[in-house]
């Protein structure tokens, strides 16, 4: 019975780590999306027409 407890504890910790890592990646992705949108707006507002 003692070994089953440690097995359960190990699996629980792994799932907590995976969940935390997924949340962290999601926040980073949202931050990058905002940055990309901001950069696209800057590029669009400063569009330059080149002479031909």
C-alpha positions, -999 to +999 in steps of 0.1 A: +000+000+000+029+024+007+043+020-028+009+028-044+008+061-024+042+071-038+031+061-073+000+082-070+021+111-056+045+109-084+018+109-111+000+138-094+032+159-093+038+151-130+003+162-139+007+194-118+039+202-136+024+196-170-006+218-162+017+246-149+039+244-179+009+245-202-004+276-185+030+293-188+032+285-225-003+299-230+006+332-213+037+335-233+018+328-265-008+355-256+020+380-249+037+372-282+004+376-301-001+410-286+034+420-295+029+407-331-003+427-334+014+458-321+042+454-346+018+448-375+000+480-365+032+500-365+042+486-399+008+494-414+008+529-400+042+536-414+038+521-448+060+539-472+054+541-509+086+537-528+092+557-560+092+536-592 
